[in-house]
Amino acid sequence: MKICFFGSSLVSSYWNGAATYYRGMLKEIAALGHEVTFYEPDAFDRQSHRDIDEPDWARVVVYPATADGWRSSLDTAAQSADMLVKASGVGVFDLELENAVAALPSRLTRIYWDVDAPATLEAMESDPQHHLRRAIPYYDMVLTYGGGEPVVSAYRSVGARDCVPIYNALDPATHFPSPPNPRFACDLSLLANRLPDRERRVEHFFLDVARHLPEKSFVLGGSGWDDKDASANLRKVGHVGTADHNAFFGSALATLNVNRDSMARYGFSPPTRVFEAIGAGACLITDEWAGIDHFLEPGREVLVAADGAEVAEHLTALDPERARSIARRARARILSQHTYRQRARQFNDLFVAHSSRIEAAE
C-alpha cells in the first residue's frame, strides 16, 4: 500500500513533540511492506533544526508553507496514494488540508490521524461551526495517539465512521539506556516545551517542587523557558534534540512527566515522553491521570503524583536502588506490551479489516 502522510515534521523534533511518534509508527509500518511518503511544510525553522537525515524507510517531501505549496503537494499525493493521512497539528494550512482531504475521491482511504485529540475535541466543543465537524464524517477513519473511550465517543458523536486510539509507544532502537551526561545530572528532570495549556501544571508539579526542595537539584529541558522565573537549584538546558534524549533521561535520579491540561482531563493519553524516558532506563514520576494503570503499574513501575506535594514526597523518599528497580520493571513492561512494532501491527489489522469491509460492500 502507498501511504502519503501530511504531518508537522518527520526529520525535525524542533517545537514538534510528535516527531518520535511519527518516526516510531511509520518506520514499523514501512517494515510491514507499505510505501511511505511524508509531506511536511518548510515552517517554524524546523528544516534548519533537523535532527535526523531522511530515513531509508520513508521518502520526505518538504513543500513551501504557502497556499500553492500545500495544494501542489496534495494533488501529487492524491494521484499516487492508496491511503492519504492528514495528521493534526501540521501548523500551517491545517483547515485547508483537512477540508481538502475530506473532499478527495472515495477510491482513496482517507485517514484523520489526531496526535492531540483532547485539544482538537475541546476546540470542536467550544465552536459549533468548527470545520472538522463537517469534515470528519467524510474520513474513512479517525486514529488518535491517545484518549481511550472518552475520545472515541466524542469523535463518534461528531460523525466519525470509526475512531481507534493507537497509543504512543517505544522504539527500542532509538530510546535505550546510555551513559549519563554531567550536563543533565540532577535529582529530577523534566523535558517539555513551554505551551500555554501545560505551563500552569509545570509550575505546580516541577517549578514549585524545586523551590520547596532547595537541597535537591533539577534540570528543565525544552524550548521556551529562558525567561521563566526559577529557583537557583534548577538549570535550564533549552531544546534537547532526540540524539540527547537517552542521556537526558538517564542522567537524573528520576524524570517527571507532566501532561497538558486537556490530555489530563481526557485521560488515557500518555505522551511520547513516557515511553522515551522509560526506554532510556529512567525512573518515571508522572502526574495523575485516568488510564495510567493501562500502561504501567503505579508504585511498582511508575510513581504517580496528584500534585506537586506528592512529587516532592516521592523524590524525597527515592534512593538510587529503588529508582533502578522501578525503572527496570517499567522498561520490561513497555518492551513486552507497548512498542511501535506492536502498534504498527494494530494499524495494519485495521487497514486489512477496512479493506475487507469495502470488498464485501462491493
Solvent accessible surface area in square Angstrom, and as a share of the most:
residue,aa,sasa,rsa
1,M,46,0.21
2,K,91,0.38
3,I,3,0.02
4,C,5,0.03
5,F,4,0.02
6,F,0,0.00
7,G,0,0.00
8,S,4,0.03
9,S,1,0.00
10,L,0,0.00
11,V,0,0.00
12,S,0,0.00
13,S,15,0.10
14,Y,43,0.17
15,W,88,0.31
16,N,7,0.04
17,G,44,0.42
18,A,13,0.10
19,A,1,0.00
20,T,14,0.08
21,Y,2,0.01
22,Y,3,0.01
23,R,27,0.10
24,G,1,0.01
25,M,2,0.01
26,L,1,0.01
27,K,47,0.20
28,E,17,0.08
29,I,1,0.00
30,A,18,0.14
31,A,78,0.60
32,L,77,0.38
33,G,63,0.61
34,H,24,0.11
35,E,100,0.45
36,V,5,0.03
37,T,11,0.06
38,F,0,0.00
39,Y,4,0.02
40,E,0,0.00
41,P,2,0.01
42,D,78,0.40
43,A,12,0.09
44,F,103,0.43
45,D,84,0.44
46,R,19,0.07
47,Q,40,0.18
48,S,84,0.54
49,H,71,0.32
50,R,103,0.38
51,D,41,0.21
52,I,51,0.26
53,D,124,0.64
54,E,86,0.38
55,P,20,0.13
56,D,145,0.75
57,W,55,0.19
58,A,9,0.07
59,R,132,0.48
60,V,16,0.09
61,V,34,0.20
62,V,53,0.31
63,Y,6,0.02
64,P,81,0.51
65,A,35,0.27
66,T,67,0.39
67,A,37,0.28
68,D,109,0.56
69,G,6,0.05
70,W,18,0.06
71,R,119,0.43
72,S,68,0.44
73,S,10,0.06
74,L,9,0.04
75,D,85,0.44
76,T,74,0.43
77,A,0,0.00
78,A,13,0.10
79,Q,146,0.65
80,S,58,0.38
81,A,3,0.03
82,D,71,0.37
83,M,4,0.02
84,L,0,0.00
85,V,1,0.00
86,K,0,0.00
87,A,0,0.00
88,S,7,0.04
89,G,51,0.49
90,V,0,0.00
91,G,40,0.38
92,V,33,0.19
93,F,65,0.27
94,D,35,0.18
95,L,88,0.44
96,E,66,0.30
97,L,0,0.00
98,E,6,0.03
99,N,57,0.29
100,A,24,0.19
101,V,0,0.00
102,A,7,0.06
103,A,84,0.65
104,L,27,0.13
105,P,74,0.47
106,S,91,0.59
107,R,159,0.58
108,L,2,0.01
109,T,13,0.07
110,R,12,0.05
111,I,4,0.02
112,Y,2,0.01
113,W,3,0.01
114,D,0,0.00
115,V,14,0.08
116,D,32,0.17
117,A,1,0.00
118,P,2,0.01
119,A,36,0.28
120,T,18,0.10
121,L,8,0.04
122,E,50,0.22
123,A,41,0.32
124,M,2,0.01
125,E,131,0.59
126,S,90,0.58
127,D,55,0.29
128,P,98,0.61
129,Q,132,0.59
130,H,30,0.13
131,H,25,0.11
132,L,4,0.02
133,R,84,0.31
134,R,142,0.52
135,A,4,0.03
136,I,0,0.00
137,P,47,0.30
138,Y,127,0.48
139,Y,1,0.00
140,D,16,0.08
141,M,6,0.03
142,V,1,0.00
143,L,1,0.01
144,T,0,0.00
145,Y,20,0.07
146,G,1,0.01
147,G,0,0.00
148,G,6,0.06
149,E,112,0.50
150,P,62,0.39
151,V,0,0.00
152,V,11,0.06
153,S,53,0.34
154,A,26,0.20
155,Y,0,0.00
156,R,126,0.46
157,S,90,0.58
158,V,25,0.15
159,G,34,0.33
160,A,10,0.08
161,R,134,0.49
162,D,33,0.17
163,C,3,0.02
164,V,25,0.15
165,P,23,0.14
166,I,0,0.00
167,Y,30,0.11
168,N,0,0.00
169,A,2,0.01
170,L,1,0.01
171,D,11,0.06
172,P,58,0.37
173,A,71,0.55
174,T,69,0.40
175,H,7,0.03
176,F,84,0.35
177,P,74,0.47
178,S,35,0.23
179,P,110,0.69
180,P,95,0.60
181,N,49,0.25
182,P,118,0.74
183,R,114,0.42
184,F,1,0.00
185,A,47,0.36
186,C,16,0.09
187,D,33,0.17
188,L,0,0.00
189,S,0,0.00
190,L,2,0.01
191,L,7,0.04
192,A,6,0.05
193,N,20,0.10
194,R,60,0.22
195,L,57,0.28
196,P,127,0.80
197,D,47,0.24
198,R,32,0.12
199,E,36,0.16
200,R,125,0.46
201,R,32,0.12
202,V,0,0.00
203,E,51,0.23
204,H,84,0.38
205,F,13,0.05
206,F,0,0.00
207,L,1,0.01
208,D,42,0.22
209,V,3,0.02
210,A,0,0.00
211,R,100,0.37
212,H,138,0.62
213,L,21,0.10
214,P,99,0.62
215,E,123,0.55
216,K,42,0.18
217,S,38,0.24
218,F,0,0.00
219,V,0,0.00
220,L,2,0.01
221,G,0,0.00
222,G,4,0.04
223,S,11,0.07
224,G,35,0.33
225,W,3,0.01
226,D,124,0.64
227,D,116,0.60
228,K,29,0.12
229,D,115,0.60
230,A,38,0.29
231,S,30,0.19
232,A,115,0.89
233,N,31,0.16
234,L,15,0.07
235,R,98,0.36
236,K,69,0.29
237,V,24,0.14
238,G,22,0.21
239,H,67,0.30
240,V,6,0.03
241,G,17,0.16
242,T,24,0.14
243,A,94,0.73
244,D,56,0.29
245,H,4,0.02
246,N,15,0.08
247,A,17,0.14
248,F,0,0.00
249,F,4,0.02
250,G,29,0.28
251,S,13,0.09
252,A,16,0.12
253,L,38,0.19
254,A,0,0.00
255,T,1,0.00
256,L,7,0.03
257,N,5,0.03
258,V,7,0.04
259,N,1,0.00
260,R,24,0.09
261,D,23,0.12
262,S,3,0.02
263,M,3,0.01
264,A,19,0.15
265,R,152,0.56
266,Y,38,0.15
267,G,0,0.00
268,F,62,0.26
269,S,1,0.01
270,P,0,0.00
271,P,14,0.09
272,T,6,0.04
273,R,49,0.18
274,V,0,0.00
275,F,0,0.00
276,E,2,0.01
277,A,1,0.01
278,I,0,0.00
279,G,0,0.00
280,A,2,0.02
281,G,30,0.29
282,A,4,0.03
283,C,4,0.02
284,L,3,0.01
285,I,0,0.00
286,T,0,0.00
287,D,0,0.00
288,E,100,0.45
289,W,10,0.03
290,A,67,0.52
291,G,9,0.09
292,I,14,0.07
293,D,93,0.48
294,H,93,0.41
295,F,1,0.00
296,L,0,0.00
297,E,79,0.35
298,P,62,0.39
299,G,42,0.40
300,R,114,0.42
301,E,10,0.05
302,V,0,0.00
303,L,3,0.01
304,V,28,0.16
305,A,0,0.00
306,A,52,0.40
307,D,66,0.34
308,G,11,0.11
309,A,65,0.50
310,E,61,0.27
311,V,0,0.00
312,A,18,0.14
313,E,114,0.51
314,H,43,0.19
315,L,0,0.00
316,T,83,0.48
317,A,73,0.56
318,L,11,0.05
319,D,68,0.35
320,P,76,0.47
321,E,124,0.55
322,R,92,0.34
323,A,6,0.04
324,R,134,0.49
325,S,24,0.15
326,I,1,0.00
327,A,7,0.05
328,R,152,0.55
329,R,78,0.28
330,A,1,0.01
331,R,55,0.20
332,A,61,0.48
333,R,50,0.18
334,I,0,0.00
335,L,68,0.34
336,S,68,0.44
337,Q,91,0.40
338,H,11,0.05
339,T,15,0.09
340,Y,2,0.01
341,R,137,0.50
342,Q,60,0.27
343,R,19,0.07
344,A,1,0.01
345,R,127,0.47
346,Q,62,0.28
347,F,4,0.02
348,N,36,0.19
349,D,95,0.49
350,L,35,0.18
351,F,47,0.19
352,V,81,0.47
353,A,43,0.33
354,H,17,0.08
355,S,30,0.19
356,S,59,0.38
357,R,128,0.47
358,I,74,0.37
359,E,123,0.55
360,A,90,0.69
361,A,92,0.71
362,E,168,0.75
